């Protein structure tokens, strides 16, 4: 069985046994495995592993399943790993959030990327800090700072990027459907190396309309200070298999700049 066939076989095997009415039980542990790739070459994608611990039980009785972690507004710790075999790339991620009793919160994260081939290699380290405030039960405003440093065996090495961000996110409940998840953020980045210095600012918008607690459709748009923009559409579905296990699907299409195929992701999620 090839890499291209494994995700499809897994989905068919799990979905074929659907006959269980899942209960929306609270959870504190969340683990996931997923595979994502362009549909034009689905065998050349990435495998992703993730785990997150929540300090308090997270309810998933009324809100969309995909937003349970954000709407819980509780302290948490997470870790992730991504590998792309065809590109000889491995990525590691750690992050945490501490939420105070007055709904202010602090965040921190670390990312490492390792790439190696017969022609080139590089290592990237990124550190991030942030904080914000949950100003109601469904919304947060936040600010962030991150620094990324890269080393390579190529001539262009020692590149660093400092990024600053401001953002707001809000889930708006609706009567006829589950609601709309809105995100807006403004980012400014400064690039530094021995050969050049540059900077750029970008405005990013994202909206996902949850027709049900499991299914969303949406779109995203971004534009930088030079007027270059990109936008696209996406949809996602959360298929409950049992009280604790779900199958997740996501599909995204970039309209500008135009490209071949779509990005597809399918995964298995466990909440305990």
C-alpha positions in Angstrom: 0.0 0.0 0.0 1.4 3.4 -1.0 1.5 6.6 1.0 -1.2 8.0 -1.2 -3.6 5.0 -0.4 -3.1 5.0 3.4 -5.2 8.0 4.4 -8.1 7.0 2.1 -8.0 3.4 3.4 -8.1 4.6 7.0 -11.1 6.9 6.3 -13.0 4.1 4.6 -12.3 1.6 7.4 -13.4 3.9 10.2 -16.4 5.4 8.4 -17.7 2.0 7.5 -18.5 1.2 11.1 -20.5 4.3 11.9 -23.6 3.3 13.9 -22.8 4.8 17.3 -24.5 7.9 18.7 -21.6 9.8 20.2 -22.1 11.7 23.5 -20.5 15.1 23.9 -18.4 14.3 27.0 -16.0 16.9 28.6 -12.3 16.3 27.9 -8.9 17.5 29.2 -6.6 15.5 26.8 -6.6 15.9 23.0 -4.4 13.9 20.6 -4.5 13.9 16.8 -2.8 12.5 13.8 -3.5 13.9 10.3 -2.2 13.9 6.7 -2.3 16.9 4.4 -1.3 17.4 0.8 -2.2 19.0 -2.5 -4.8 16.9 -4.4 -2.7 17.0 -7.5 0.1 15.0 -5.8 -1.5 13.6 -2.7 1.4 11.2 -2.0 3.8 14.0 -1.3 2.2 15.5 1.7 3.0 15.8 5.4 2.1 13.7 8.5 1.2 15.7 11.6 1.0 14.5 15.2 -0.4 16.7 18.0 -1.3 16.6 21.7 -2.8 19.2 24.0 -3.6 19.2 27.8 -6.2 21.5 29.2 -6.0 22.5 32.9 -9.8 22.4 33.3 -12.4 20.1 31.6 -13.4 21.4 28.2 -17.1 21.2 27.3 -18.2 20.4 23.8 -22.0 20.2 24.3 -23.1 23.3 22.4 -20.3 25.0 20.4 -18.7 23.7 17.2 -16.4 20.8 17.9 -13.4 22.5 16.2 -13.7 25.5 18.4 -14.0 23.8 21.8 -10.4 24.6 22.8 -10.7 28.3 22.0 -14.1 28.8 23.6 -12.9 26.9 26.8 -10.8 29.9 27.8 -8.6 27.8 30.0 -4.8 27.2 30.5 -3.3 24.6 28.2 0.0 23.0 27.0 0.5 21.6 23.5 3.1 19.8 21.4 3.3 18.8 17.7 5.5 17.1 15.2 5.4 17.3 11.4 7.4 15.3 8.8 7.6 15.5 5.1 9.5 12.5 3.8 9.9 13.6 0.2 11.5 16.9 1.4 13.6 15.5 4.2 11.9 18.0 6.6 11.0 17.6 10.2 9.3 20.2 12.4 8.7 20.4 16.1 6.4 22.6 18.1 5.7 23.5 21.7 3.3 26.1 23.1 1.4 27.0 26.2 -1.2 29.5 27.5 -1.9 30.6 31.0 -5.3 32.2 31.7 -5.7 34.3 34.8 -8.9 34.5 36.8 -9.7 37.9 35.3 -9.6 36.5 31.8 -6.2 38.0 30.8 -3.8 35.4 29.4 -0.2 34.9 28.4 1.2 32.7 25.7 4.6 31.3 24.7 5.8 29.0 22.0 8.9 27.4 20.4 9.3 25.9 16.9 12.2 24.1 15.3 12.5 23.0 11.6 15.2 20.7 10.3 15.8 20.3 6.6 18.5 18.3 4.9 19.2 17.0 1.4 22.1 16.2 -0.9 22.2 19.8 -2.1 21.3 22.0 0.9 20.4 21.9 4.6 19.1 24.4 7.1 17.8 24.7 10.7 15.3 27.2 11.9 14.4 28.1 15.5 11.4 30.4 16.4 10.4 31.8 19.7 7.1 33.5 20.4 5.5 35.5 23.2 2.0 36.9 23.4 -0.9 38.0 25.6 -4.4 39.1 25.5 -7.8 39.4 27.0 -11.1 37.4 26.7 -13.5 40.3 26.6 -16.6 38.0 26.6 -17.4 34.3 26.6 -16.7 33.9 22.8 -14.1 36.6 22.0 -10.4 37.5 22.5 -8.1 40.3 21.6 -4.3 39.7 21.6 -0.8 40.9 20.8 2.2 38.8 19.9 5.9 38.9 19.1 8.1 36.2 17.5 11.7 35.8 16.4 12.8 33.3 13.8 16.5 32.5 13.1 17.8 30.3 10.3 21.2 28.8 9.6 22.1 27.2 6.3 25.1 25.7 4.5 24.3 28.0 1.6 25.6 31.4 0.9 22.5 33.1 2.3 22.7 32.1 5.9 22.1 33.8 9.3 18.6 35.2 8.4 16.4 36.4 11.2 12.8 37.6 11.2 11.1 39.7 13.9 7.3 39.7 13.7 4.8 41.7 15.7 1.1 41.1 15.6 -2.3 42.4 16.8 -5.5 40.5 16.5 -9.0 39.8 17.5 -11.2 36.7 17.3 -14.9 36.3 17.9 -17.4 33.5 17.6 -20.9 34.9 16.9 -23.7 32.5 17.8 -26.7 32.3 15.4 -30.2 30.9 15.8 -30.6 29.0 12.5 -27.0 27.8 12.3 -24.3 27.2 14.8 -22.5 30.5 14.2 -19.6 32.3 12.6 -16.0 32.4 13.6 -14.3 35.7 12.7 -10.6 36.4 12.8 -8.7 39.6 12.0 -5.0 40.2 12.6 -2.3 42.7 11.5 1.3 41.5 11.3 4.5 43.5 10.7 7.8 41.6 10.0 11.4 42.7 9.7 13.9 40.6 7.8 17.6 40.8 8.5 20.6 39.1 7.0 24.2 39.9 6.0 23.0 40.8 2.5 19.7 42.6 2.9 17.2 44.2 5.3 13.5 44.4 4.5 10.1 44.8 6.2 6.5 44.2 5.3 3.0 44.5 6.9 0.1 42.2 6.2 -3.7 42.4 7.0 -5.3 39.0 7.4 -9.0 38.1 7.5 -10.7 34.8 8.0 -14.3 33.8 8.4 -15.8 30.3 8.9 -19.6 29.9 8.9 -20.6 26.8 10.9 -23.8 25.5 9.3 -23.8 22.8 12.0 -21.6 22.1 14.9 -19.6 19.7 12.7 -19.6 21.4 9.2 -18.1 24.8 8.3 -17.6 26.7 5.0 -15.5 29.9 4.9 -13.0 32.1 3.2 -9.8 33.9 3.8 -8.2 37.1 2.5 -4.9 38.9 3.1 -3.2 41.9 1.6 0.3 43.4 2.3 1.5 47.0 2.2 2.5 46.8 -1.4 -1.0 45.8 -2.5 -0.3 42.1 -3.1 -3.3 40.1 -2.0 -4.3 36.4 -1.9 -7.6 34.8 -1.0 -9.4 31.5 -1.1 -12.2 29.3 0.2 -12.3 26.4 2.6 -14.6 23.9 4.2 -14.2 21.4 7.1 -16.2 18.6 8.6 -15.9 16.8 12.0 -17.3 13.3 11.9 -18.0 11.8 15.4 -17.2 8.1 15.6 -17.6 7.6 19.3 -17.7 9.6 22.6 -14.0 10.1 22.3 -12.9 9.6 18.7 -13.6 11.7 15.6 -12.6 11.8 12.0 -11.7 15.3 10.6 -11.7 16.5 7.0 -10.7 19.8 5.5 -10.4 21.2 2.0 -9.0 24.5 0.9 -8.7 26.2 -2.5 -6.5 29.2 -3.2 -8.1 31.4 -5.8 -5.4 34.2 -5.9 -2.7 33.4 -6.7 -4.2 30.6 -8.9 -2.7 27.2 -8.5 -3.3 23.6 -9.4 -5.4 21.4 -7.2 -6.6 22.0 -3.7 -5.1 21.4 -0.3 -6.8 18.4 1.5 -6.3 17.3 5.1 -7.8 14.3 6.9 -7.1 13.2 10.4 -8.1 11.2 13.5 -8.8 13.1 16.7 -9.1 11.7 20.2 -10.5 13.6 23.2 -10.4 12.1 26.7 
